[in-house]
Structure formats: C-alpha cells, structure tokens
C-alpha cells in the first residue's frame, strides 16, 4: 500500500538503525520525547526501542487527549447526563475514563443516563435533529486535529438553527502543552534534548508554532509521520542536530505537513473558538492559554453557558502514576498498579483507557515484559 509498505521496509529500517548507532556519541545520553500518543503506539508496536543504542531514551509525552483531560471535566459530563437529562454524545474512549470514585460515563449510562457513543460531531448533530424535544450535548475533546470538525458542526448548527444542540468544549492546544513541559520546575522535571513533533496536529497548525521551542528553549523539534521509518528518521535527524549543537524545527513528514499548516482549518477554528485564559491538564496542572472555548458569537451553542455545570479539581487515584507518565518523568512499568490492578479491561487511570495512552501501548504490545 502506497505510503505504508515503503515506510515499513525492514532493510531500510536496519539501515537507519545502523546510521543512528554510528551517529550517537558514547559519552552522552539522548532524551527524546515523542509528544503524540500515536507515536507512542507506533514505537511500542514496531519495537523501535530495541533498534536504538542504550543511550538513546524515548520519553512518552502528554499527547493523548483523553489522558490529559482532568477528572473534574469527566465529573461535569456525568453530572450533565444524570442531573440535566441531556443526551450526551461523545467518542468511545471517553466513555471508559474513570472519574471520581472510579465512576465513568458508561456507569452513568448503566444508572439511566442517556449517553451515546458517536464516531463524529455530525452524528451528534443528527441525533439533535432526530430528538427536537431533548437537549443534546456533544462532549468535544481532542487536540488541534479534532478541533476543526467541532467548529464545523457548530457553524452548521447555527446556520440550520438547531436549538437543542450544544458542545461541551474540551479541545486543548499542543504548543502550550510543550511550553508547560519545558517550563516545569518540578524536582523530578523531565530532561529533554529534543522533541518528536506530532503528525496529525501538524497537518492543521503546520511547523511554524513549534519554532519557539528552538528559539526560546534551544531544543530541536522534528515533525514525524506515524510509520516506523518516519520515527527512526526523525530520531536520526534529532541526534544530528544535538551533536552539532543546533536547535531548529525540521519536518520529516513533508508528504503531509507544511510550515503554515492548513489555513482553511485554522480560519474555521478562529471564527468559532477562542483561547481560554487557563486550563487544567491532568499531570501538568493549569497551563495558560492551553485550551479553547466557544466564543460569544456562538454562545448559544456552548454547553457551559446553557447549563450550570459543577466543576472541582479532583486528585488522581493515589496509586496511579498517570500524571507522572504524562509529564514524562516515569514509565508505565514504574506504576505499581500497571498490569495488575490496572489493565485495559479494568483501567484505574486514563493512560490505560485511551487507544493512544502510554500504559495501553506498553500493555498491548508487551513492552512491560522487558
């Protein structure tokens, strides 16, 4: 298959592994964070760590939108479904995320709430049209990749005057999260020498928004595709920059990403959404201007304006290390619950729920058996 098979070629992979081994210096370690959860799964699935020298360390970042959503936002969604009698629509991963007292939206549905899984925001709008006597809430979540569809459905709802539809907006922003990680002053703060930039996010925002990482923090960024050779090539490019003392934004994923991204998608987002002053991230705390909300022009379609939604910050399960894993300061196998009390069938933390979570990747592909 074009753009798949040629990026999984074993001969080329062995050649890249030899090139990386030849480039690394034996006198230093290299700490590279793959921000995107899709990269985390590609790395685990294809056994990329096994092809790298021992002094090249891959660190998992917070690039899983379900994982970084704080417990309090899930609690708010559960309250909406149970107390306001709405039809709550959201993506499948969100349904299983444990909130306070390990409740989930699936459990809320079992208790009588009308919670429905959808595959797109348009599905939620269709449900609103089919149920004109019910309030329908779309639990919108994701990084910049899934933000344009939410903006598009809000525009369509306004244009067609669908009065019983709102969106509970939980879209978050990648560059702000990267800044939050680099600014971390925690005692166990992550050491980063370079960043593997996300793929799908970058098709929307482009490579320009990462330039502050090179200019202000003097760390190189290489935007990579999701295939194993993409990831290995980006690692080689980062190592070469680090060895040369350079800090630039490079684009390995040139077949899909441009410096200015997708202007049409960016314009759509800017028309309907605006930055929040601050937003709480699981594991990272409150980060300024790191999430989006619906602006005043589309305020009639904002769940938070239409309903009184309770919100309070809630601490993670005491035994769960999901926050530290999202910060890159621990690995899944460092959590004493991993693979025992916490499994994909019985998740304790969000990192084990999502298809992009680091714990789910390590468990699914057996990386915990090292």
C-alpha positions as CSV (number, residue, x, y, z in Angstrom):
1,X,0.0,0.0,0.0
2,X,1.5,3.3,-1.0
3,X,2.8,5.5,1.9
4,X,2.6,2.4,4.2
5,X,4.6,-0.5,2.9
6,X,7.6,1.5,1.9
7,X,7.7,3.1,5.4
8,X,7.8,-0.3,7.0
9,X,10.6,-1.8,4.9
10,X,12.8,-3.9,7.1
11,X,16.0,-3.4,5.1
12,X,15.6,0.4,5.3
13,X,14.9,0.1,9.0
14,X,18.1,-1.8,9.7
15,X,20.0,0.8,7.6
16,X,18.5,3.6,9.8
17,X,19.4,1.7,12.9
18,X,23.0,1.4,11.8
19,X,23.0,5.1,10.9
20,X,21.7,6.1,14.3
21,X,24.3,3.8,16.1
22,X,27.0,5.5,14.0
23,X,25.9,9.0,14.9
24,X,25.4,8.7,18.6
25,X,28.2,9.7,20.9
26,X,29.1,7.1,23.6
27,X,29.9,10.0,26.0
28,X,26.4,11.3,26.4
29,X,22.7,10.3,26.7
30,X,19.9,11.5,24.4
31,X,16.5,12.1,25.8
32,X,13.9,12.5,23.1
33,X,10.1,13.0,23.8
34,X,7.5,11.8,21.4
35,X,4.7,14.1,22.2
36,X,2.0,12.3,20.3
37,X,0.2,9.2,21.6
38,X,0.1,7.8,18.1
39,X,3.9,7.9,18.0
40,X,4.0,6.1,21.4
41,X,1.9,3.3,20.0
42,X,4.0,3.1,16.8
43,X,7.2,2.9,18.8
44,X,5.8,0.1,21.0
45,X,4.2,-1.8,18.2
46,X,7.2,-1.9,15.9
47,X,9.8,-2.4,18.7
48,X,11.7,0.7,17.9
49,X,13.5,0.9,21.3
50,X,15.1,-2.4,20.6
51,X,16.8,-1.0,17.5
52,X,18.3,2.0,19.3
53,X,21.6,2.3,21.3
54,X,21.1,2.1,25.0
55,X,21.9,5.8,25.5
56,X,19.0,6.9,23.3
57,X,16.0,7.3,25.6
58,X,12.4,7.8,24.3
59,X,10.2,9.6,26.7
60,X,6.4,9.5,26.4
61,X,4.7,12.9,26.3
62,X,1.1,14.0,27.1
63,X,-0.2,13.8,23.5
64,X,-3.2,11.7,24.4
65,X,-6.3,14.0,24.6
66,X,-8.3,11.5,26.7
67,X,-5.4,11.0,29.1
68,X,-4.8,14.7,29.8
69,X,-8.4,15.6,30.5
70,X,-8.7,16.2,34.3
71,X,-11.1,14.1,36.3
72,X,-13.2,17.2,37.1
73,X,-14.2,17.6,33.5
74,X,-15.4,13.9,33.3
75,X,-17.4,14.6,36.6
76,X,-19.0,17.6,34.9
77,X,-20.1,15.4,31.9
78,X,-21.5,12.8,34.3
79,X,-23.5,15.5,36.1
80,X,-24.8,16.7,32.8
81,X,-26.0,13.3,31.8
82,X,-27.5,12.4,35.2
83,X,-28.8,15.7,36.6
84,X,-29.9,17.6,33.5
85,X,-31.4,14.7,31.4
86,X,-29.5,15.5,28.3
87,X,-28.5,13.1,25.6
88,X,-24.7,13.2,26.0
89,X,-22.7,12.2,22.9
90,X,-19.0,11.5,22.8
91,X,-16.3,9.3,21.4
92,X,-15.8,5.8,22.6
93,X,-12.6,6.2,24.6
94,X,-14.1,8.9,26.8
95,X,-16.9,6.6,28.0
96,X,-14.5,4.4,29.9
97,X,-12.3,7.0,31.6
98,X,-12.5,6.7,35.4
99,X,-13.6,9.9,37.2
100,X,-14.3,10.5,40.9
101,X,-14.8,7.2,42.9
102,X,-13.9,5.5,39.6
103,X,-17.2,6.3,38.1
104,X,-17.4,6.6,34.3
105,X,-19.8,7.7,31.6
106,X,-20.5,4.0,30.9
107,X,-21.5,3.6,34.6
108,X,-23.7,6.7,34.3
109,X,-25.4,5.1,31.3
110,X,-26.0,1.9,33.4
111,X,-27.6,4.2,36.0
112,X,-30.1,5.5,33.5
113,X,-28.3,8.4,31.8
114,X,-28.7,8.7,28.0
115,X,-25.1,8.5,27.0
116,X,-24.3,7.6,23.4
117,X,-21.1,6.8,21.5
118,X,-20.6,8.7,18.2
119,X,-18.0,8.5,15.5
120,X,-18.1,12.2,14.6
121,X,-19.6,15.5,15.7
122,X,-22.0,15.3,12.8
123,X,-23.5,12.2,14.4
124,X,-24.3,14.2,17.5
125,X,-26.0,16.9,15.4
126,X,-28.0,14.3,13.6
127,X,-29.2,13.0,17.0
128,X,-30.2,16.5,18.0
129,X,-32.3,16.8,14.8
130,X,-33.9,13.5,15.5
131,X,-34.8,14.4,19.1
132,X,-36.1,18.0,18.9
133,X,-37.7,17.7,22.4
134,X,-34.4,16.8,24.1
135,X,-31.2,18.7,24.8
136,X,-28.2,17.1,23.1
137,X,-24.7,17.8,24.3
138,X,-21.6,16.8,22.3
139,X,-18.6,16.2,24.6
140,X,-15.9,17.7,22.3
141,X,-12.4,16.6,23.0
142,X,-9.0,16.5,21.3
143,X,-6.0,18.4,20.2
144,X,-6.0,20.6,17.1
145,X,-6.6,17.5,14.9
146,X,-10.3,17.1,16.0
147,X,-11.0,20.8,16.6
148,X,-12.0,21.8,13.0
149,X,-14.8,19.2,12.9
150,X,-16.2,20.6,16.2
151,X,-16.1,24.1,14.8
152,X,-17.7,23.0,11.5
153,X,-20.6,21.3,13.3
154,X,-21.2,24.4,15.4
155,X,-21.3,26.5,12.3
156,X,-23.8,24.1,10.7
157,X,-25.9,24.0,13.9
158,X,-26.2,27.8,13.8
159,X,-26.8,28.0,10.1
160,X,-29.6,25.5,10.3
161,X,-31.0,26.8,13.6
162,X,-30.8,23.6,15.6
163,X,-31.8,25.0,19.0
164,X,-31.3,21.9,21.2
165,X,-27.6,21.3,20.4
166,X,-24.6,22.4,22.3
167,X,-20.9,21.4,22.6
168,X,-19.0,20.9,25.9
169,X,-15.7,22.1,24.6
170,X,-12.5,20.4,25.9
171,X,-10.2,21.0,23.0
172,X,-6.5,21.6,24.0
173,X,-3.5,23.1,22.3
174,X,-0.2,21.3,21.6
175,X,2.3,24.2,21.6
176,X,1.1,25.4,25.0
177,X,1.5,21.9,26.5
178,X,5.0,21.7,25.1
179,X,5.8,25.0,26.8
180,X,4.3,23.8,30.0
181,X,6.6,20.7,30.0
182,X,9.7,22.8,29.2
183,X,8.8,25.3,31.9
184,X,8.2,22.6,34.5
185,X,10.1,23.3,37.7
186,X,9.1,20.1,39.5
187,X,12.0,18.3,41.3
188,X,11.7,15.3,39.0
189,X,11.4,17.5,35.9
190,X,11.9,15.8,32.6
191,X,15.2,16.2,30.9
192,X,14.6,16.8,27.2
193,X,17.2,17.1,24.5
194,X,14.7,17.1,21.6
195,X,11.1,16.6,20.6
196,X,9.5,14.3,18.0
197,X,6.7,16.6,16.8
198,X,3.1,15.2,16.3
199,X,1.9,14.3,12.8
200,X,-1.9,14.9,12.5
201,X,-1.8,18.0,14.7
202,X,0.9,19.5,12.5
203,X,-1.2,19.0,9.3
204,X,-3.5,21.5,10.8
205,X,-1.2,24.0,12.6
206,X,1.9,23.5,10.5
207,X,5.5,23.6,11.8
208,X,5.7,27.3,12.5
209,X,4.0,27.1,16.0
210,X,7.0,25.0,17.2
211,X,9.6,27.5,16.4
212,X,9.5,29.0,19.9
213,X,10.9,25.7,21.2
214,X,14.1,26.2,19.1
215,X,14.3,29.9,19.6
216,X,13.5,30.2,23.4
217,X,14.4,26.8,24.8
218,X,17.2,25.8,22.3
219,X,15.7,22.3,21.7
220,X,15.4,20.8,18.3
221,X,12.0,19.6,17.0
222,X,11.4,17.2,14.1
223,X,7.9,16.6,13.0
224,X,7.5,12.9,12.1
225,X,5.0,10.7,10.4
226,X,3.4,7.7,12.2
227,X,5.2,4.9,10.4
228,X,8.3,3.2,11.9
229,X,10.7,4.5,9.3
230,X,9.3,8.0,9.9
231,X,10.0,7.8,13.6
232,X,13.5,6.4,13.1
233,X,14.4,9.0,10.5
234,X,13.2,11.7,12.9
235,X,15.4,10.3,15.7
236,X,18.4,10.4,13.4
237,X,17.6,14.0,12.4
238,X,17.3,15.0,16.1
239,X,20.6,13.2,17.0
240,X,22.4,15.0,14.2
241,X,21.1,18.4,15.4
242,X,22.0,17.6,19.1
243,X,25.5,16.6,18.1
244,X,26.0,19.7,16.1
245,X,24.7,21.9,18.9
246,X,21.8,23.1,16.7
247,X,18.2,23.8,17.6
248,X,15.9,24.0,14.6
249,X,12.4,22.8,13.6
250,X,12.7,20.2,10.8
251,X,9.9,18.5,9.0
252,X,10.3,14.8,8.2
253,X,6.6,14.4,7.4
254,X,6.8,16.6,4.3
255,X,4.2,14.5,2.4
256,X,1.5,15.9,4.7
257,X,2.8,18.9,6.7
258,X,3.6,22.4,5.6
259,X,5.1,25.3,7.6
260,X,1.8,27.2,7.6
261,X,-0.4,24.1,8.0
262,X,-4.0,24.2,6.8
263,X,-5.1,27.9,6.7
264,X,-8.8,27.0,6.0
265,X,-9.0,24.8,9.1
266,X,-7.2,27.5,11.1
267,X,-9.6,30.2,9.9
268,X,-12.6,28.0,10.8
269,X,-11.3,27.5,14.3
270,X,-10.6,31.2,14.8
271,X,-14.1,32.1,13.7
272,X,-15.9,30.0,16.3
273,X,-13.4,29.2,19.1
274,X,-11.1,31.3,21.3
275,X,-8.3,30.6,23.8
276,X,-9.3,30.1,27.5
277,X,-7.2,32.1,29.9
278,X,-6.1,28.8,31.5
279,X,-7.0,25.2,31.6
280,X,-6.2,22.3,33.9
281,X,-4.3,19.3,32.4
282,X,-4.0,16.0,34.2
283,X,-0.4,15.6,35.3
284,X,0.6,19.1,34.1
285,X,-1.6,21.4,36.2
286,X,-3.1,24.6,35.0
287,X,-1.4,25.9,31.8
288,X,-2.2,29.5,30.5
289,X,-4.0,29.7,27.1
290,X,-3.7,26.0,26.5
291,X,-7.3,25.2,25.6
292,X,-10.2,26.6,23.6
293,X,-13.8,27.6,24.4
294,X,-16.7,28.7,22.2
295,X,-16.7,32.4,21.6
296,X,-19.6,34.8,22.2
297,X,-20.9,34.8,18.6
298,X,-21.6,31.1,19.0
299,X,-22.5,31.3,22.7
300,X,-26.0,29.8,22.2
301,X,-24.3,26.5,21.3
302,X,-21.9,26.5,24.4
303,X,-22.9,23.9,27.0
304,X,-21.1,25.8,29.7
305,X,-23.2,28.9,29.1
306,X,-26.5,27.0,28.8
307,X,-26.2,24.8,31.8
308,X,-24.9,25.2,35.3
309,X,-22.1,22.7,35.3
310,X,-20.3,21.9,38.6
311,X,-16.5,21.7,38.4
312,X,-13.9,21.0,41.0
313,X,-10.4,19.8,40.7
314,X,-10.0,16.2,41.7
315,X,-6.8,14.4,42.6
316,X,-5.8,11.2,40.7
317,X,-6.1,7.8,42.3
318,X,-3.3,7.6,45.0
319,X,-1.7,4.6,43.5
320,X,-1.9,5.7,39.8
321,X,1.2,7.3,38.2
322,X,-0.7,8.5,35.2
323,X,0.3,12.2,35.9
324,X,4.0,11.4,36.1
325,X,3.8,9.3,32.9
326,X,2.1,12.2,31.1
327,X,4.9,14.5,32.3
328,X,7.5,12.0,31.0
329,X,9.1,11.6,34.4
330,X,8.0,7.9,34.8
331,X,7.3,5.0,32.5
332,X,4.2,2.7,32.8
333,X,6.1,-0.1,34.4
334,X,7.1,2.3,37.2
335,X,3.5,2.3,38.4
336,X,2.7,-0.5,40.9
337,X,-0.8,-0.8,39.6
338,X,0.3,-1.4,36.0
339,X,-0.6,-4.8,34.6
340,X,-2.1,-5.9,37.9
341,X,-4.9,-3.8,39.3
342,X,-4.8,-1.6,36.2
343,X,-5.4,-3.3,32.8
344,X,-7.3,-2.4,29.7
345,X,-10.3,-4.4,30.9
346,X,-10.2,-2.7,34.3
347,X,-8.4,0.6,34.0
348,X,-7.6,2.7,37.0
349,X,-6.1,5.6,35.1
350,X,-6.8,7.3,31.8
351,X,-3.4,6.2,30.4
352,X,-4.7,2.7,30.3
353,X,-8.1,3.6,28.7
354,X,-7.3,5.5,25.6
355,X,-6.1,3.9,22.4
356,X,-3.3,6.5,22.5
357,X,-2.4,6.1,26.1
358,X,1.2,5.1,27.0
359,X,0.1,2.4,29.5
360,X,-2.3,0.9,26.9
361,X,0.6,0.8,24.4
362,X,3.0,-0.9,26.8
363,X,0.4,-3.4,27.9
364,X,-0.9,-4.2,24.4
365,X,2.5,-4.7,22.8
366,X,4.1,-6.4,25.8
367,X,6.8,-3.7,26.5
368,X,6.2,-4.3,30.2
369,X,7.8,-7.7,29.9
370,X,11.3,-6.3,29.4
